[in-house]
Each structure stands twice: as C-alpha cells, then as structure tokens.
Amino acid sequence: MSVEHHDLIHEFPELKDRIHELKAGNAHFRRLFDEYNELTTSIEKMEDEVTPVATHIEEKAKVRRVHLKDELYRMLTAPA
C-alpha cells in the first residue's frame, strides 16, 4: 500500500523557507513541528500495518495530527 506523505514540507511547499525560519528561531514551533513529524511517522507505520493498531487509535492519532497541522499553519502564516 502506498502511503501519502504528510510532512510539513509536502503539505506546505510554498512555506518551506518560513518552516526553516521558525524551526531555527521559535522553540514552541520546533516542539510542535517535532511532535507533528513523530506522529506522522507513527501514523504511516499504522497505515502500512507495520504497527498494527485498532482503527479508533489510528483515527485518534490522525485527529491529533490535524490539530497540530492547524496550529503550525497558523504560526506559519502569522505576520512576522
């Protein structure tokens, strides 16, 4: 099964420079960014069935990822 990549660079390629800027200069953004990436890796393993889990656990992880992505996007698009 081919899994779609959901890392922030794939999700927001037009914000690549801003992502790098915030990763380097904003500890809160960096923490959320790292959590988002770890969660995305975990979800990809669930989807590939490398890490078998119940459907409701996978769905809960996906909801958390959406919330993180929304918060990261707000930070990325906020006036500098």
PyMOL Python script that loads the backbone (N, CA, C, O; Angstrom):
from pymol import cmd

cmd.read_pdbstr("""\
ATOM      1  N   MET A   1       0.841  -1.177   0.000  1.00  0.00           N
ATOM      2  CA  MET A   1       0.000   0.000   0.000  1.00  0.00           C
ATOM      3  C   MET A   1       0.889   1.245   0.000  1.00  0.00           C
ATOM      4  O   MET A   1       1.815   1.345   0.806  1.00  0.00           O
ATOM      5  N   SER A   2       0.621   2.168  -0.875  1.00  0.00           N
ATOM      6  CA  SER A   2       1.377   3.413  -0.942  1.00  0.00           C
ATOM      7  C   SER A   2       0.761   4.439   0.004  1.00  0.00           C
ATOM      8  O   SER A   2      -0.434   4.730  -0.060  1.00  0.00           O
ATOM      9  N   VAL A   3       1.603   4.979   0.880  1.00  0.00           N
ATOM     10  CA  VAL A   3       1.138   5.940   1.877  1.00  0.00           C
ATOM     11  C   VAL A   3       1.520   7.344   1.424  1.00  0.00           C
ATOM     12  O   VAL A   3       2.654   7.591   1.014  1.00  0.00           O
ATOM     13  N   GLU A   4       0.566   8.250   1.503  1.00  0.00           N
ATOM     14  CA  GLU A   4       0.803   9.642   1.166  1.00  0.00           C
ATOM     15  C   GLU A   4       1.635  10.293   2.264  1.00  0.00           C
ATOM     16  O   GLU A   4       1.386  10.068   3.448  1.00  0.00           O
ATOM     17  N   HIS A   5       2.626  11.102   1.875  1.00  0.00           N
ATOM     18  CA  HIS A   5       3.467  11.776   2.856  1.00  0.00           C
ATOM     19  C   HIS A   5       2.775  13.041   3.355  1.00  0.00           C
ATOM     20  O   HIS A   5       2.232  13.824   2.576  1.00  0.00           O
ATOM     21  N   HIS A   6       2.808  13.218   4.677  1.00  0.00           N
ATOM     22  CA  HIS A   6       2.137  14.363   5.284  1.00  0.00           C
ATOM     23  C   HIS A   6       3.093  15.270   6.042  1.00  0.00           C
ATOM     24  O   HIS A   6       2.657  16.065   6.875  1.00  0.00           O
ATOM     25  N   ASP A   7       4.410  15.165   5.766  1.00  0.00           N
ATOM     26  CA  ASP A   7       5.307  16.079   6.453  1.00  0.00           C
ATOM     27  C   ASP A   7       5.014  17.504   5.988  1.00  0.00           C
ATOM     28  O   ASP A   7       4.455  17.703   4.909  1.00  0.00           O
ATOM     29  N   LEU A   8       5.386  18.489   6.793  1.00  0.00           N
ATOM     30  CA  LEU A   8       5.001  19.871   6.503  1.00  0.00           C
ATOM     31  C   LEU A   8       5.547  20.391   5.177  1.00  0.00           C
ATOM     32  O   LEU A   8       4.885  21.188   4.512  1.00  0.00           O
ATOM     33  N   ILE A   9       6.728  19.959   4.784  1.00  0.00           N
ATOM     34  CA  ILE A   9       7.284  20.411   3.501  1.00  0.00           C
ATOM     35  C   ILE A   9       6.415  19.930   2.340  1.00  0.00           C
ATOM     36  O   ILE A   9       6.225  20.667   1.372  1.00  0.00           O
ATOM     37  N   HIS A  10       5.888  18.717   2.418  1.00  0.00           N
ATOM     38  CA  HIS A  10       4.974  18.221   1.381  1.00  0.00           C
ATOM     39  C   HIS A  10       3.611  18.907   1.472  1.00  0.00           C
ATOM     40  O   HIS A  10       2.973  19.177   0.455  1.00  0.00           O
ATOM     41  N   GLU A  11       3.178  19.182   2.690  1.00  0.00           N
ATOM     42  CA  GLU A  11       1.869  19.808   2.892  1.00  0.00           C
ATOM     43  C   GLU A  11       1.869  21.284   2.470  1.00  0.00           C
ATOM     44  O   GLU A  11       0.902  21.768   1.882  1.00  0.00           O
ATOM     45  N   PHE A  12       2.956  21.986   2.774  1.00  0.00           N
ATOM     46  CA  PHE A  12       3.034  23.430   2.503  1.00  0.00           C
ATOM     47  C   PHE A  12       4.352  23.788   1.811  1.00  0.00           C
ATOM     48  O   PHE A  12       5.177  24.492   2.392  1.00  0.00           O
ATOM     49  N   PRO A  13       4.560  23.313   0.581  1.00  0.00           N
ATOM     50  CA  PRO A  13       5.845  23.583  -0.080  1.00  0.00           C
ATOM     51  C   PRO A  13       6.114  25.076  -0.265  1.00  0.00           C
ATOM     52  O   PRO A  13       7.271  25.496  -0.294  1.00  0.00           O
ATOM     53  N   GLU A  14       5.073  25.867  -0.388  1.00  0.00           N
ATOM     54  CA  GLU A  14       5.241  27.310  -0.570  1.00  0.00           C
ATOM     55  C   GLU A  14       5.726  27.998   0.705  1.00  0.00           C
ATOM     56  O   GLU A  14       6.145  29.154   0.660  1.00  0.00           O
ATOM     57  N   LEU A  15       5.673  27.302   1.832  1.00  0.00           N
ATOM     58  CA  LEU A  15       6.100  27.871   3.112  1.00  0.00           C
ATOM     59  C   LEU A  15       7.416  27.264   3.598  1.00  0.00           C
ATOM     60  O   LEU A  15       7.758  27.379   4.775  1.00  0.00           O
ATOM     61  N   LYS A  16       8.138  26.630   2.709  1.00  0.00           N
ATOM     62  CA  LYS A  16       9.384  25.938   3.069  1.00  0.00           C
ATOM     63  C   LYS A  16      10.356  26.859   3.811  1.00  0.00           C
ATOM     64  O   LYS A  16      10.883  26.479   4.857  1.00  0.00           O
ATOM     65  N   ASP A  17      10.596  28.044   3.294  1.00  0.00           N
ATOM     66  CA  ASP A  17      11.541  28.967   3.935  1.00  0.00           C
ATOM     67  C   ASP A  17      11.049  29.394   5.317  1.00  0.00           C
ATOM     68  O   ASP A  17      11.839  29.498   6.255  1.00  0.00           O
ATOM     69  N   ARG A  18       9.760  29.639   5.440  1.00  0.00           N
ATOM     70  CA  ARG A  18       9.185  30.040   6.733  1.00  0.00           C
ATOM     71  C   ARG A  18       9.283  28.889   7.737  1.00  0.00           C
ATOM     72  O   ARG A  18       9.540  29.122   8.918  1.00  0.00           O
ATOM     73  N   ILE A  19       9.082  27.663   7.285  1.00  0.00           N
ATOM     74  CA  ILE A  19       9.222  26.498   8.159  1.00  0.00           C
ATOM     75  C   ILE A  19      10.637  26.452   8.733  1.00  0.00           C
ATOM     76  O   ILE A  19      10.816  26.286   9.939  1.00  0.00           O
ATOM     77  N   HIS A  20      11.633  26.597   7.874  1.00  0.00           N
ATOM     78  CA  HIS A  20      13.024  26.567   8.330  1.00  0.00           C
ATOM     79  C   HIS A  20      13.319  27.719   9.287  1.00  0.00           C
ATOM     80  O   HIS A  20      14.022  27.545  10.283  1.00  0.00           O
ATOM     81  N   GLU A  21      12.786  28.880   8.982  1.00  0.00           N
ATOM     82  CA  GLU A  21      12.988  30.055   9.834  1.00  0.00           C
ATOM     83  C   GLU A  21      12.423  29.817  11.240  1.00  0.00           C
ATOM     84  O   GLU A  21      13.096  30.083  12.236  1.00  0.00           O
ATOM     85  N   LEU A  22      11.195  29.320  11.314  1.00  0.00           N
ATOM     86  CA  LEU A  22      10.570  29.094  12.617  1.00  0.00           C
ATOM     87  C   LEU A  22      11.207  27.925  13.370  1.00  0.00           C
ATOM     88  O   LEU A  22      11.320  27.966  14.595  1.00  0.00           O
ATOM     89  N   LYS A  23      11.619  26.895  12.651  1.00  0.00           N
ATOM     90  CA  LYS A  23      12.298  25.774  13.318  1.00  0.00           C
ATOM     91  C   LYS A  23      13.561  26.257  14.016  1.00  0.00           C
ATOM     92  O   LYS A  23      13.891  25.794  15.109  1.00  0.00           O
ATOM     93  N   ALA A  24      14.262  27.183  13.384  1.00  0.00           N
ATOM     94  CA  ALA A  24      15.528  27.676  13.933  1.00  0.00           C
ATOM     95  C   ALA A  24      15.329  28.709  15.038  1.00  0.00           C
ATOM     96  O   ALA A  24      16.157  28.817  15.943  1.00  0.00           O
ATOM     97  N   GLY A  25      14.236  29.467  14.969  1.00  0.00           N
ATOM     98  CA  GLY A  25      14.117  30.605  15.876  1.00  0.00           C
ATOM     99  C   GLY A  25      12.957  30.588  16.853  1.00  0.00           C
ATOM    100  O   GLY A  25      12.795  31.544  17.611  1.00  0.00           O
ATOM    101  N   ASN A  26      12.142  29.539  16.866  1.00  0.00           N
ATOM    102  CA  ASN A  26      10.971  29.524  17.738  1.00  0.00           C
ATOM    103  C   ASN A  26      10.862  28.142  18.388  1.00  0.00           C
ATOM    104  O   ASN A  26      10.492  27.162  17.741  1.00  0.00           O
ATOM    105  N   ALA A  27      11.191  28.086  19.676  1.00  0.00           N
ATOM    106  CA  ALA A  27      11.220  26.803  20.391  1.00  0.00           C
ATOM    107  C   ALA A  27       9.843  26.136  20.423  1.00  0.00           C
ATOM    108  O   ALA A  27       9.749  24.914  20.309  1.00  0.00           O
ATOM    109  N   HIS A  28       8.778  26.920  20.577  1.00  0.00           N
ATOM    110  CA  HIS A  28       7.426  26.349  20.611  1.00  0.00           C
ATOM    111  C   HIS A  28       7.088  25.716  19.256  1.00  0.00           C
ATOM    112  O   HIS A  28       6.571  24.600  19.198  1.00  0.00           O
ATOM    113  N   PHE A  29       7.385  26.435  18.171  1.00  0.00           N
ATOM    114  CA  PHE A  29       7.150  25.893  16.831  1.00  0.00           C
ATOM    115  C   PHE A  29       7.953  24.603  16.651  1.00  0.00           C
ATOM    116  O   PHE A  29       7.434  23.607  16.147  1.00  0.00           O
ATOM    117  N   ARG A  30       9.208  24.629  17.060  1.00  0.00           N
ATOM    118  CA  ARG A  30      10.075  23.459  16.896  1.00  0.00           C
ATOM    119  C   ARG A  30       9.500  22.246  17.641  1.00  0.00           C
ATOM    120  O   ARG A  30       9.513  21.132  17.118  1.00  0.00           O
ATOM    121  N   ARG A  31       8.997  22.466  18.861  1.00  0.00           N
ATOM    122  CA  ARG A  31       8.420  21.374  19.644  1.00  0.00           C
ATOM    123  C   ARG A  31       7.199  20.790  18.927  1.00  0.00           C
ATOM    124  O   ARG A  31       7.062  19.571  18.815  1.00  0.00           O
ATOM    125  N   LEU A  32       6.314  21.670  18.444  1.00  0.00           N
ATOM    126  CA  LEU A  32       5.121  21.215  17.723  1.00  0.00           C
ATOM    127  C   LEU A  32       5.502  20.527  16.406  1.00  0.00           C
ATOM    128  O   LEU A  32       4.912  19.514  16.029  1.00  0.00           O
ATOM    129  N   PHE A  33       6.486  21.087  15.723  1.00  0.00           N
ATOM    130  CA  PHE A  33       6.978  20.522  14.471  1.00  0.00           C
ATOM    131  C   PHE A  33       7.499  19.099  14.706  1.00  0.00           C
ATOM    132  O   PHE A  33       7.178  18.178  13.955  1.00  0.00           O
ATOM    133  N   ASP A  34       8.299  18.937  15.752  1.00  0.00           N
ATOM    134  CA  ASP A  34       8.843  17.615  16.070  1.00  0.00           C
ATOM    135  C   ASP A  34       7.727  16.640  16.441  1.00  0.00           C
ATOM    136  O   ASP A  34       7.748  15.485  16.017  1.00  0.00           O
ATOM    137  N   GLU A  35       6.758  17.097  17.227  1.00  0.00           N
ATOM    138  CA  GLU A  35       5.633  16.239  17.605  1.00  0.00           C
ATOM    139  C   GLU A  35       4.836  15.833  16.362  1.00  0.00           C
ATOM    140  O   GLU A  35       4.443  14.675  16.221  1.00  0.00           O
ATOM    141  N   TYR A  36       4.602  16.788  15.469  1.00  0.00           N
ATOM    142  CA  TYR A  36       3.877  16.518  14.231  1.00  0.00           C
ATOM    143  C   TYR A  36       4.605  15.452  13.407  1.00  0.00           C
ATOM    144  O   TYR A  36       3.982  14.513  12.912  1.00  0.00           O
ATOM    145  N   ASN A  37       5.924  15.602  13.263  1.00  0.00           N
ATOM    146  CA  ASN A  37       6.698  14.645  12.467  1.00  0.00           C
ATOM    147  C   ASN A  37       6.713  13.262  13.102  1.00  0.00           C
ATOM    148  O   ASN A  37       6.586  12.262  12.395  1.00  0.00           O
ATOM    149  N   GLU A  38       6.866  13.184  14.411  1.00  0.00           N
ATOM    150  CA  GLU A  38       6.849  11.893  15.100  1.00  0.00           C
ATOM    151  C   GLU A  38       5.485  11.219  14.941  1.00  0.00           C
ATOM    152  O   GLU A  38       5.401  10.015  14.700  1.00  0.00           O
ATOM    153  N   LEU A  39       4.432  12.001  15.079  1.00  0.00           N
ATOM    154  CA  LEU A  39       3.082  11.471  14.928  1.00  0.00           C
ATOM    155  C   LEU A  39       2.838  11.003  13.494  1.00  0.00           C
ATOM    156  O   LEU A  39       2.230   9.954  13.279  1.00  0.00           O
ATOM    157  N   THR A  40       3.305  11.766  12.527  1.00  0.00           N
ATOM    158  CA  THR A  40       3.153  11.396  11.120  1.00  0.00           C
ATOM    159  C   THR A  40       3.869  10.078  10.828  1.00  0.00           C
ATOM    160  O   THR A  40       3.322   9.215  10.141  1.00  0.00           O
ATOM    161  N   THR A  41       5.071   9.920  11.338  1.00  0.00           N
ATOM    162  CA  THR A  41       5.810   8.669  11.158  1.00  0.00           C
ATOM    163  C   THR A  41       5.044   7.503  11.775  1.00  0.00           C
ATOM    164  O   THR A  41       4.942   6.430  11.181  1.00  0.00           O
ATOM    165  N   SER A  42       4.513   7.723  12.960  1.00  0.00           N
ATOM    166  CA  SER A  42       3.735   6.690  13.643  1.00  0.00           C
ATOM    167  C   SER A  42       2.485   6.316  12.843  1.00  0.00           C
ATOM    168  O   SER A  42       2.167   5.135  12.705  1.00  0.00           O
ATOM    169  N   ILE A  43       1.788   7.308  12.324  1.00  0.00           N
ATOM    170  CA  ILE A  43       0.572   7.068  11.535  1.00  0.00           C
ATOM    171  C   ILE A  43       0.915   6.317  10.246  1.00  0.00           C
ATOM    172  O   ILE A  43       0.188   5.406   9.848  1.00  0.00           O
ATOM    173  N   GLU A  44       2.013   6.693   9.596  1.00  0.00           N
ATOM    174  CA  GLU A  44       2.414   5.996   8.376  1.00  0.00           C
ATOM    175  C   GLU A  44       2.686   4.520   8.665  1.00  0.00           C
ATOM    176  O   GLU A  44       2.353   3.658   7.850  1.00  0.00           O
ATOM    177  N   LYS A  45       3.283   4.225   9.811  1.00  0.00           N
ATOM    178  CA  LYS A  45       3.530   2.830  10.188  1.00  0.00           C
ATOM    179  C   LYS A  45       2.209   2.103  10.446  1.00  0.00           C
ATOM    180  O   LYS A  45       2.066   0.925  10.116  1.00  0.00           O
ATOM    181  N   MET A  46       1.247   2.814  11.038  1.00  0.00           N
ATOM    182  CA  MET A  46      -0.076   2.221  11.255  1.00  0.00           C
ATOM    183  C   MET A  46      -0.746   1.926   9.919  1.00  0.00           C
ATOM    184  O   MET A  46      -1.325   0.855   9.735  1.00  0.00           O
ATOM    185  N   GLU A  47      -0.671   2.872   8.988  1.00  0.00           N
ATOM    186  CA  GLU A  47      -1.309   2.704   7.685  1.00  0.00           C
ATOM    187  C   GLU A  47      -0.655   1.588   6.868  1.00  0.00           C
ATOM    188  O   GLU A  47      -1.330   0.884   6.117  1.00  0.00           O
ATOM    189  N   ASP A  48       0.656   1.435   7.019  1.00  0.00           N
ATOM    190  CA  ASP A  48       1.382   0.366   6.320  1.00  0.00           C
ATOM    191  C   ASP A  48       1.276  -0.963   7.053  1.00  0.00           C
ATOM    192  O   ASP A  48       1.793  -1.982   6.594  1.00  0.00           O
ATOM    193  N   GLU A  49       0.604  -0.941   8.191  1.00  0.00           N
ATOM    194  CA  GLU A  49       0.409  -2.112   9.045  1.00  0.00           C
ATOM    195  C   GLU A  49       1.719  -2.672   9.582  1.00  0.00           C
ATOM    196  O   GLU A  49       1.809  -3.857   9.903  1.00  0.00           O
ATOM    197  N   VAL A  50       2.740  -1.813   9.679  1.00  0.00           N
ATOM    198  CA  VAL A  50       3.985  -2.169  10.346  1.00  0.00           C
ATOM    199  C   VAL A  50       3.714  -2.194  11.850  1.00  0.00           C
ATOM    200  O   VAL A  50       4.240  -3.032  12.582  1.00  0.00           O
ATOM    201  N   THR A  51       2.879  -1.251  12.287  1.00  0.00           N
ATOM    202  CA  THR A  51       2.443  -1.173  13.677  1.00  0.00           C
ATOM    203  C   THR A  51       0.930  -1.364  13.685  1.00  0.00           C
ATOM    204  O   THR A  51       0.189  -0.393  13.537  1.00  0.00           O
ATOM    205  N   PRO A  52       0.460  -2.592  13.854  1.00  0.00           N
ATOM    206  CA  PRO A  52      -0.986  -2.827  13.852  1.00  0.00           C
ATOM    207  C   PRO A  52      -1.642  -2.240  15.104  1.00  0.00           C
ATOM    208  O   PRO A  52      -1.187  -2.465  16.225  1.00  0.00           O
ATOM    209  N   VAL A  53      -2.709  -1.493  14.889  1.00  0.00           N
ATOM    210  CA  VAL A  53      -3.484  -0.908  15.993  1.00  0.00           C
ATOM    211  C   VAL A  53      -4.963  -0.952  15.630  1.00  0.00           C
ATOM    212  O   VAL A  53      -5.335  -1.159  14.475  1.00  0.00           O
ATOM    213  N   ALA A  54      -5.786  -0.753  16.637  1.00  0.00           N
ATOM    214  CA  ALA A  54      -7.227  -0.661  16.404  1.00  0.00           C
ATOM    215  C   ALA A  54      -7.530   0.605  15.610  1.00  0.00           C
ATOM    216  O   ALA A  54      -6.827   1.610  15.724  1.00  0.00           O
ATOM    217  N   THR A  55      -8.564   0.541  14.822  1.00  0.00           N
ATOM    218  CA  THR A  55      -8.949   1.673  13.978  1.00  0.00           C
ATOM    219  C   THR A  55      -9.150   2.943  14.779  1.00  0.00           C
ATOM    220  O   THR A  55      -8.728   4.015  14.344  1.00  0.00           O
ATOM    221  N   HIS A  56      -9.787   2.851  15.940  1.00  0.00           N
ATOM    222  CA  HIS A  56     -10.062   4.066  16.722  1.00  0.00           C
ATOM    223  C   HIS A  56      -8.768   4.718  17.218  1.00  0.00           C
ATOM    224  O   HIS A  56      -8.731   5.936  17.392  1.00  0.00           O
ATOM    225  N   ILE A  57      -7.725   3.951  17.445  1.00  0.00           N
ATOM    226  CA  ILE A  57      -6.443   4.531  17.864  1.00  0.00           C
ATOM    227  C   ILE A  57      -5.798   5.270  16.694  1.00  0.00           C
ATOM    228  O   ILE A  57      -5.260   6.365  16.865  1.00  0.00           O
ATOM    229  N   GLU A  58      -5.854   4.677  15.522  1.00  0.00           N
ATOM    230  CA  GLU A  58      -5.321   5.336  14.324  1.00  0.00           C
ATOM    231  C   GLU A  58      -6.089   6.621  14.038  1.00  0.00           C
ATOM    232  O   GLU A  58      -5.484   7.643  13.712  1.00  0.00           O
ATOM    233  N   GLU A  59      -7.400   6.581  14.155  1.00  0.00           N
ATOM    234  CA  GLU A  59      -8.215   7.774  13.901  1.00  0.00           C
ATOM    235  C   GLU A  59      -7.920   8.874  14.920  1.00  0.00           C
ATOM    236  O   GLU A  59      -7.864  10.051  14.565  1.00  0.00           O
ATOM    237  N   LYS A  60      -7.733   8.497  16.174  1.00  0.00           N
ATOM    238  CA  LYS A  60      -7.407   9.479  17.214  1.00  0.00           C
ATOM    239  C   LYS A  60      -6.066  10.148  16.901  1.00  0.00           C
ATOM    240  O   LYS A  60      -5.925  11.358  17.079  1.00  0.00           O
ATOM    241  N   ALA A  61      -5.096   9.387  16.443  1.00  0.00           N
ATOM    242  CA  ALA A  61      -3.791   9.941  16.070  1.00  0.00           C
ATOM    243  C   ALA A  61      -3.928  10.900  14.890  1.00  0.00           C
ATOM    244  O   ALA A  61      -3.270  11.939  14.854  1.00  0.00           O
ATOM    245  N   LYS A  62      -4.774  10.558  13.935  1.00  0.00           N
ATOM    246  CA  LYS A  62      -4.977  11.427  12.769  1.00  0.00           C
ATOM    247  C   LYS A  62      -5.650  12.735  13.168  1.00  0.00           C
ATOM    248  O   LYS A  62      -5.321  13.790  12.626  1.00  0.00           O
ATOM    249  N   VAL A  63      -6.581  12.677  14.104  1.00  0.00           N
ATOM    250  CA  VAL A  63      -7.237  13.900  14.584  1.00  0.00           C
ATOM    251  C   VAL A  63      -6.208  14.793  15.279  1.00  0.00           C
ATOM    252  O   VAL A  63      -6.194  16.006  15.072  1.00  0.00           O
ATOM    253  N   ARG A  64      -5.360  14.197  16.095  1.00  0.00           N
ATOM    254  CA  ARG A  64      -4.305  14.973  16.769  1.00  0.00           C
ATOM    255  C   ARG A  64      -3.391  15.623  15.741  1.00  0.00           C
ATOM    256  O   ARG A  64      -2.997  16.778  15.901  1.00  0.00           O
ATOM    257  N   ARG A  65      -3.048  14.881  14.676  1.00  0.00           N
ATOM    258  CA  ARG A  65      -2.180  15.439  13.629  1.00  0.00           C
ATOM    259  C   ARG A  65      -2.845  16.632  12.947  1.00  0.00           C
ATOM    260  O   ARG A  65      -2.176  17.622  12.649  1.00  0.00           O
ATOM    261  N   VAL A  66      -4.131  16.552  12.700  1.00  0.00           N
ATOM    262  CA  VAL A  66      -4.846  17.673  12.077  1.00  0.00           C
ATOM    263  C   VAL A  66      -4.798  18.904  12.979  1.00  0.00           C
ATOM    264  O   VAL A  66      -4.586  20.018  12.499  1.00  0.00           O
ATOM    265  N   HIS A  67      -4.991  18.709  14.269  1.00  0.00           N
ATOM    266  CA  HIS A  67      -4.934  19.841  15.205  1.00  0.00           C
ATOM    267  C   HIS A  67      -3.531  20.458  15.231  1.00  0.00           C
ATOM    268  O   HIS A  67      -3.384  21.681  15.238  1.00  0.00           O
ATOM    269  N   LEU A  68      -2.525  19.621  15.244  1.00  0.00           N
ATOM    270  CA  LEU A  68      -1.148  20.126  15.203  1.00  0.00           C
ATOM    271  C   LEU A  68      -0.888  20.884  13.905  1.00  0.00           C
ATOM    272  O   LEU A  68      -0.295  21.962  13.914  1.00  0.00           O
ATOM    273  N   LYS A  69      -1.334  20.314  12.795  1.00  0.00           N
ATOM    274  CA  LYS A  69      -1.116  20.961  11.498  1.00  0.00           C
ATOM    275  C   LYS A  69      -1.806  22.316  11.448  1.00  0.00           C
ATOM    276  O   LYS A  69      -1.243  23.277  10.926  1.00  0.00           O
ATOM    277  N   ASP A  70      -3.014  22.404  11.983  1.00  0.00           N
ATOM    278  CA  ASP A  70      -3.719  23.686  12.020  1.00  0.00           C
ATOM    279  C   ASP A  70      -2.946  24.722  12.832  1.00  0.00           C
ATOM    280  O   ASP A  70      -2.808  25.872  12.415  1.00  0.00           O
ATOM    281  N   GLU A  71      -2.444  24.305  13.993  1.00  0.00           N
ATOM    282  CA  GLU A  71      -1.695  25.240  14.834  1.00  0.00           C
ATOM    283  C   GLU A  71      -0.386  25.658  14.163  1.00  0.00           C
ATOM    284  O   GLU A  71      -0.013  26.831  14.196  1.00  0.00           O
ATOM    285  N   LEU A  72       0.299  24.708  13.564  1.00  0.00           N
ATOM    286  CA  LEU A  72       1.535  25.037  12.855  1.00  0.00           C
ATOM    287  C   LEU A  72       1.264  25.974  11.680  1.00  0.00           C
ATOM    288  O   LEU A  72       2.033  26.903  11.434  1.00  0.00           O
ATOM    289  N   TYR A  73       0.180  25.732  10.960  1.00  0.00           N
ATOM    290  CA  TYR A  73      -0.163  26.591   9.827  1.00  0.00           C
ATOM    291  C   TYR A  73      -0.458  28.016  10.296  1.00  0.00           C
ATOM    292  O   TYR A  73      -0.036  28.980   9.658  1.00  0.00           O
ATOM    293  N   ARG A  74      -1.179  28.147  11.405  1.00  0.00           N
ATOM    294  CA  ARG A  74      -1.442  29.485  11.949  1.00  0.00           C
ATOM    295  C   ARG A  74      -0.139  30.210  12.266  1.00  0.00           C
ATOM    296  O   ARG A  74       0.002  31.401  11.991  1.00  0.00           O
ATOM    297  N   MET A  75       0.796  29.491  12.838  1.00  0.00           N
ATOM    298  CA  MET A  75       2.091  30.094  13.158  1.00  0.00           C
ATOM    299  C   MET A  75       2.863  30.443  11.884  1.00  0.00           C
ATOM    300  O   MET A  75       3.524  31.479  11.823  1.00  0.00           O
ATOM    301  N   LEU A  76       2.781  29.597  10.887  1.00  0.00           N
ATOM    302  CA  LEU A  76       3.499  29.840   9.632  1.00  0.00           C
ATOM    303  C   LEU A  76       2.952  31.045   8.873  1.00  0.00           C
ATOM    304  O   LEU A  76       3.703  31.752   8.202  1.00  0.00           O
ATOM    305  N   THR A  77       1.664  31.277   8.978  1.00  0.00           N
ATOM    306  CA  THR A  77       1.042  32.349   8.196  1.00  0.00           C
ATOM    307  C   THR A  77       0.803  33.627   8.998  1.00  0.00           C
ATOM    308  O   THR A  77       0.290  34.612   8.466  1.00  0.00           O
ATOM    309  N   ALA A  78       1.174  33.610  10.276  1.00  0.00           N
ATOM    310  CA  ALA A  78       1.018  34.819  11.107  1.00  0.00           C
ATOM    311  C   ALA A  78       2.017  35.872  10.621  1.00  0.00           C
ATOM    312  O   ALA A  78       3.110  35.544  10.161  1.00  0.00           O
ATOM    313  N   PRO A  79       1.622  37.139  10.732  1.00  0.00           N
ATOM    314  CA  PRO A  79       2.565  38.196  10.346  1.00  0.00           C
ATOM    315  C   PRO A  79       3.860  38.084  11.151  1.00  0.00           C
ATOM    316  O   PRO A  79       3.842  37.839  12.357  1.00  0.00           O
ATOM    317  N   ALA A  80       4.962  38.266  10.469  1.00  0.00           N
ATOM    318  CA  ALA A  80       6.285  38.131  11.127  1.00  0.00           C
ATOM    319  C   ALA A  80       6.603  39.289  12.036  1.00  0.00           C
ATOM    320  O   ALA A  80       7.669  39.316  12.652  1.00  0.00           O
TER     321      ALA A  80
END
""", "prot")
cmd.dss("prot")
cmd.show_as("cartoon", "prot")
cmd.util.cbc("prot")
cmd.orient("prot")
